Amino acid sequence: MSKKAPEYEVGYRRPPQHTRFQRGSSGNPKGRPRVLKNLSAVFETALNERVSVNDNGKRKKITMFEAITKQAVRKAAGGDHRTLRLVFDMWFRLHPDGTQEPSAFELMREIAADVIRAEEEEAKANAALDKKD
C-alpha cells in the first residue's frame, strides 16, 4: 500500500493542482461590484456639469450651478417675488456678518422685509377673496 508521491511538494504558496485556477476562467468572474452613488454625489455631479449659454451674444460654457444662479438672479430682478425672496435668503446665509458696506446691507434687509410684507398682504387679499366666493 504505497502512496504515489506528488509531482511537486504541496505547501505554502503551492496549492494542490486540482484547486488551482482553471484555464480560460478568471479568478474574479463577476468583477468588482459597482459602488452605488449617494444622492449628494449625484447632485454634485449634475450641478458641476458644463452647459453652453449665450451671454451678451457670446457662447460660453459654464457649470449648471452658475447657470441656475444667474437665472434666479435675473428672475428676481424681473420682479418675481418668490425668486427674490430665495435670492435674498441665500445672500444672507452666505454673508451673515454683512461683509458688504453697512448701507447696502441695510438696504437689502429693508427690501427683503418689503418683499415679505407684500407677499403677506397678497396672501391676505387672496384669502379674503376666497371667503367671498
Summary of the structure (lengths in Angstrom):
residues: 133
radius of gyration: 33.1
end to end distance: 106.6
largest distance: 108.5
contacts: 231
relative contact order: 0.05
helix: 53%
strand: 11%
